[in-house]
Amino acid sequence: MSQRKATGDAGRATIRDVAERAGVSVASVSRVLSGNYPVSDELRRRVMKVVRDLDYVTNAHARSLAGGGTPTVAILINNITGAAFAHVAKGVEGAATLRGWLSLVGTTGDDPERELALVNLMRQQGVAAVVLLGGAYDFDEYQLRMARFARSLDAAGSHLVLVGRPPLEGDVPATTVDYDNEGGAYAMASHLLSAGHRRVLVLPGPDRLTTAQGRLRGAQRAFEAYGVPFDPGLVRHGPYDDTHGYEAVESALHETPDFTAVLAGTDVVAAGAMQALRAAGLRVPEDVSIVGYDDIPLASQLTPQLTTVHVPYEEMGRVALRAVADRRGGGAGRRKGTDGEHLVLGTHVVVRNSVRPPAPTRTAR
């Protein structure tokens, strides 16, 4: 093990320590940490392992970003163009502005390694809080590393806030602001079942995301409650975009064409599914009913207007920022190192014009 060189903070690792331990140049470490230059996956893994092992923090950057005491909130989002979580970011930013705080937005690009690297980078930058939006990745190493970052943020006087995902397991100092994801899917599937649909094409989202897993569980519970067999062959996993909605419906029309309704994981997916149905000469809802999830503005702009699940995204953002502000101000007795708080907001079905009872010619026998 290399001997750490003396620094302004006794015992704290420097970028040279990281470079020496990783066997690379200081410039290579800087490229990995900045995220602004292309580096190989092997180099990124090697450097980030040493960063974690040494608990490396760039204090100079932290002092610079702190802005003379102005709290800064980092908002990390999968895709900045995604309408649903853009509304969460709007809620966070609006609440931060009212308090005179600064906001930063970073994108993870649906890459768990980049997400973890950004959380660590924001810890190094000394932000007041990291607000992480969207579903979590369901594998153990990711969860363990995120829990470690949460504890490291807490030790540095910062805080991790998870929005729209389950809380981390164990005694982890992170706030979770969630919504009744599974309950919303249960209510939506129940709406279709009560209208007489029995063969429902389900497009819950990427199978590795907790958001999609919850929506699929909610739909399955509804079928069980209604005593209707649930066909796994009518489930199509994929990204939350219109291309997946289009392609999933297109393939299902060839493989399992007897479905009478589509339960889409998001309104954007529903829009793509609607296009595919029309391209096949089918009418919505006369031939096939379709429902979405999120209740973004797009839902009421489609023709017909989309029946969907309303999620209070902007309110979730405001609640997330309020939880951070309360914690920093000692609100409700919350202090550094306390157990994570889990707040859950409700969802509800918004009934519009995209659902009818199944057409006689498409009713499953």
C-alpha positions in Angstrom: 0.0 0.0 0.0 1.3 3.4 -0.9 2.1 6.0 1.8 -0.2 9.1 1.5 1.5 12.4 1.1 0.8 15.2 3.5 -2.0 17.5 2.5 -3.8 20.5 4.0 -6.2 18.1 5.6 -4.1 15.6 7.6 -4.8 12.0 6.5 -7.0 12.9 3.5 -6.2 11.3 0.2 -5.1 13.4 -2.7 -5.6 13.0 -6.5 -2.0 11.8 -6.6 -2.7 9.1 -4.1 -5.6 7.9 -6.2 -3.4 7.9 -9.4 -0.6 6.1 -7.6 -2.9 3.4 -6.2 -4.6 2.9 -9.5 -1.4 2.9 -11.5 -2.4 5.6 -13.8 -1.6 9.3 -14.4 -3.2 12.2 -12.5 -4.6 13.4 -15.8 -6.4 10.0 -16.2 -7.9 10.3 -12.8 -9.1 13.8 -13.5 -10.7 12.6 -16.8 -12.6 9.9 -15.0 -13.8 12.1 -12.2 -14.9 15.0 -14.5 -16.9 12.8 -16.8 -16.2 15.2 -19.7 -13.7 13.0 -21.6 -14.1 9.5 -23.1 -12.3 6.8 -21.0 -12.4 3.1 -21.2 -14.7 1.1 -18.9 -11.7 -0.7 -17.4 -10.0 2.6 -16.5 -13.2 4.0 -15.0 -13.7 0.9 -12.9 -10.1 0.9 -11.7 -10.1 4.5 -10.7 -13.5 4.5 -9.1 -12.6 1.5 -7.0 -9.6 3.4 -5.6 -11.7 6.5 -5.1 -14.1 4.4 -3.0 -11.3 2.7 -1.1 -9.6 5.9 -0.2 -12.8 7.9 0.3 -11.3 10.6 -2.0 -12.9 14.0 -1.9 -11.8 17.0 -3.8 -12.1 19.7 -1.2 -11.0 22.6 -3.5 -14.0 21.9 -5.7 -16.3 21.6 -2.7 -15.3 25.0 -1.4 -15.7 26.5 -4.9 -19.2 25.1 -5.4 -20.3 26.0 -1.9 -20.6 29.6 -3.1 -19.8 31.2 0.2 -22.5 29.3 2.1 -25.3 29.1 -0.5 -26.7 25.6 -0.4 -26.6 23.7 -3.7 -28.9 20.8 -4.6 -27.8 18.3 -7.2 -30.7 16.8 -9.2 -29.7 13.6 -11.0 -32.2 12.5 -13.7 -32.1 9.6 -16.2 -33.1 11.7 -19.2 -33.6 15.4 -19.1 -36.2 15.2 -21.9 -38.3 12.7 -19.9 -41.5 14.6 -19.2 -42.5 12.8 -15.9 -39.3 13.4 -13.9 -38.8 16.8 -15.5 -41.8 17.8 -13.5 -40.1 16.4 -10.3 -37.0 18.5 -11.2 -39.2 21.5 -11.6 -40.7 21.0 -8.2 -37.2 20.6 -6.6 -35.9 23.7 -8.4 -38.9 25.8 -7.6 -38.7 25.0 -3.9 -35.0 25.5 -3.8 -35.3 29.0 -5.5 -37.8 30.1 -2.9 -35.2 29.4 -0.2 -32.4 31.1 -2.2 -30.6 27.8 -2.9 -28.9 26.8 -6.1 -29.8 23.8 -8.3 -27.6 21.6 -10.5 -29.0 19.1 -13.0 -27.1 16.0 -14.2 -28.1 13.2 -16.4 -27.3 9.5 -15.9 -28.3 8.2 -19.3 -29.9 5.0 -17.9 -26.4 3.9 -16.8 -26.1 2.6 -13.2 -22.3 3.1 -13.2 -22.6 6.7 -14.3 -25.4 7.3 -11.8 -23.2 6.0 -8.9 -20.2 8.1 -10.2 -22.3 11.2 -10.3 -23.6 10.7 -6.8 -20.0 10.3 -5.7 -18.9 13.4 -7.7 -21.6 15.5 -6.1 -20.4 14.3 -2.6 -17.0 15.5 -3.6 -18.4 18.8 -4.7 -19.9 19.4 -1.2 -23.6 19.9 -2.2 -26.2 20.2 0.4 -28.2 17.3 -1.0 -28.3 14.8 -3.9 -31.8 14.3 -5.2 -31.9 11.1 -7.3 -34.9 10.7 -9.6 -36.4 7.6 -11.1 -36.5 3.9 -10.6 -33.6 2.1 -9.0 -31.5 -0.8 -10.5 -32.4 -4.1 -8.9 -29.0 -5.7 -8.2 -27.2 -6.1 -4.9 -23.9 -4.3 -5.7 -25.7 -1.2 -6.9 -27.8 -1.1 -3.7 -24.7 -1.6 -1.4 -22.7 1.1 -3.1 -25.6 3.6 -3.0 -26.0 2.9 0.7 -22.3 3.6 1.2 -22.6 6.9 -0.7 -25.6 7.8 1.4 -23.6 7.3 4.6 -20.7 9.2 3.2 -22.9 12.1 2.2 -24.4 12.2 5.7 -20.9 12.2 7.3 -20.0 15.2 5.1 -23.1 17.1 6.2 -25.0 16.4 3.0 -28.0 14.1 2.3 -29.3 11.7 -0.3 -32.9 11.9 -1.3 -34.4 9.2 -3.5 -37.5 10.2 -5.5 -39.8 7.7 -7.2 -38.0 4.5 -6.0 -38.0 2.2 -2.9 -35.9 3.1 0.1 -32.5 1.5 0.6 -32.5 -1.5 2.9 -31.1 -1.3 6.4 -30.1 1.7 8.6 -29.3 4.1 5.8 -29.5 7.9 6.3 -31.4 8.7 3.1 -34.9 10.2 2.6 -37.3 8.5 0.2 -40.1 10.4 -1.5 -42.2 7.8 -3.3 -45.6 7.4 -4.7 -48.0 4.4 -4.7 -46.6 3.0 -7.9 -48.0 -0.6 -7.5 -51.3 0.7 -6.3 -51.7 2.9 -9.3 -51.1 0.0 -11.7 -53.5 -2.1 -9.7 -56.2 0.5 -10.0 -55.6 0.9 -13.8 -55.7 -2.8 -14.5 -58.8 -3.0 -12.4 -60.4 -0.3 -14.5 -59.7 -2.4 -17.6 -60.9 -5.6 -16.1 -64.2 -3.9 -14.8 -64.8 -2.8 -18.4 -64.7 -6.5 -19.5 -61.1 -6.8 -20.8 -59.5 -10.2 -20.1 -56.6 -10.2 -22.6 -54.4 -7.2 -21.8 -51.0 -6.4 -23.4 -48.9 -5.1 -20.5 -45.9 -2.8 -21.3 -44.5 -2.2 -17.7 -41.0 -0.8 -18.7 -37.4 -2.1 -18.3 -37.4 -5.3 -16.4 -34.4 -4.3 -14.2 -36.0 -1.1 -12.9 -38.0 -1.2 -9.7 -40.6 1.2 -11.2 -41.4 -1.4 -13.9 -41.4 -4.2 -11.5 -43.9 -2.4 -9.2 -46.2 -1.7 -12.1 -46.2 -5.3 -13.3 -46.9 -6.5 -9.8 -49.9 -4.1 -9.5 -51.4 -5.4 -12.7 -50.9 -9.0 -11.7 -52.6 -8.4 -8.3 -55.6 -6.9 -10.1 -56.0 -10.0 -12.3 -55.7 -12.2 -9.2 -58.3 -10.2 -7.4 -60.7 -10.5 -10.3 -60.0 -14.2 -10.7 -58.8 -13.7 -14.3 -55.7 -15.7 -15.5 -52.7 -13.5 -16.1 -50.8 -14.4 -19.3 -47.0 -13.7 -19.0 -46.9 -14.0 -22.8 -48.7 -10.7 -23.0 -45.9 -8.8 -21.1 -43.4 -6.9 -23.2 -40.5 -5.2 -21.3 -38.6 -2.3 -22.9 -37.6 1.4 -22.5 -40.1 4.1 -21.5 -40.3 5.6 -25.0 -42.7 5.7 -27.9 -40.6 3.5 -30.1 -40.9 0.6 -27.6 -44.7 1.2 -27.4 -44.9 1.0 -31.2 -42.7 -2.0 -31.7 -44.2 -4.0 -28.8 -47.8 -3.6 -30.1 -46.6 -4.3 -33.7 -45.0 -7.6 -32.6 -47.9 -8.5 -30.4 -50.4 -8.1 -33.3 -48.4 -10.8 -35.1 -47.8 -13.1 -32.1 -50.8 -12.8 -29.8 -53.4 -10.7 -31.7 -56.3 -11.5 -29.4 -55.5 -8.8 -26.9 -58.3 -6.2 -26.5 -56.5 -3.6 -24.4 -53.0 -2.2 -23.8 -51.7 -1.2 -20.3 -48.7 1.0 -21.1 -46.1 1.7 -18.4 -46.0 5.5 -19.3 -48.1 7.9 -21.3 -45.2 8.2 -23.8 -45.2 4.4 -24.3 -49.0 4.6 -24.7 -48.6 7.2 -27.5 -46.3 4.9 -29.4 -48.7 1.9 -28.9 -51.6 4.1 -30.2 -49.7 4.9 -33.4 -49.0 1.1 -34.0 -52.7 0.3 -33.6 -53.7 2.9 -36.1 -51.0 1.8 -38.5 -52.6 -1.7 -38.3 -56.0 -0.2 -39.1 -57.4 -0.6 -35.6 -59.3 2.2 -33.8 -58.9 3.3 -30.2 -61.0 2.6 -28.2 -63.5 1.0 -30.6 -61.2 -2.0 -31.4 -58.5 -1.8 -28.7 -58.6 0.2 -25.5 -55.4 1.7 -24.2 -54.3 3.3 -20.9 -51.1 5.0 -19.7 -49.3 6.0 -16.5 -48.0 9.4 -15.3 -50.7 11.9 -16.5 -48.2 14.2 -18.2 -49.7 16.9 -20.5 -49.4 14.6 -23.5 -52.1 12.4 -22.0 -54.8 15.0 -22.6 -53.4 16.1 -26.0 -53.7 12.7 -27.6 -56.8 11.7 -29.7 -58.6 10.2 -28.0 -57.5 11.6 -24.7 -55.8 9.0 -22.6 -57.1 7.4 -19.5 -54.0 7.2 -17.2 -52.7 7.2 -13.6 -52.0 10.6 -12.1 -48.7 10.8 -10.3 -48.0 14.0 -8.3 -44.5 14.5 -9.7 -44.1 18.2 -9.1 -45.3 17.9 -5.5 -42.8 15.0 -5.0 -40.1 17.4 -5.9 -41.3 20.1 -3.5 -41.6 17.5 -0.7 -38.1 16.2 -1.5 -36.6 19.7 -1.1 -38.6 20.4 2.0 -37.3 17.3 3.6 -33.7 18.4 3.0 -34.5 21.9 4.3 -36.1 20.5 7.4 -33.2 18.3 8.0 -30.6 21.1 7.7 -32.7 23.3 10.0 -33.3 20.5 12.5 -37.0 20.3 11.6 -39.1 17.6 13.3 -36.0 16.6 15.3 -34.2 15.1 12.3 -30.4 15.3 12.6 -27.5 13.9 10.8 -27.1 10.2 11.2 -30.8 9.5 11.9 -32.7 6.7 10.1 -34.0 7.4 6.6 -37.5 8.9 6.2 -40.0 7.3 3.8 -42.8 9.5 2.5 -45.4 8.1 0.1 -47.8 10.2 -2.0 -51.0 8.8 -3.5 -51.9 8.1 -7.1 -55.3 7.9 -8.8 -56.9 7.0 -12.2 -57.9 9.8 -14.5 -60.7 8.5 -16.7 -60.8 10.0 -20.2 -61.8 8.6 -23.6 -59.5 5.7 -24.4 -61.3 2.8 -22.8 -64.5 0.9 -23.9 -65.7 -2.6 -23.3 -64.0 -5.0 -25.7 -65.5 -5.2 -29.2 -67.4 -8.5 -29.8 -65.1 -9.6 -32.6 -62.0 -9.1 -30.3 -63.4 -10.6 -27.1 -61.2 -13.6 -26.0 -63.1 -16.9 -26.0 
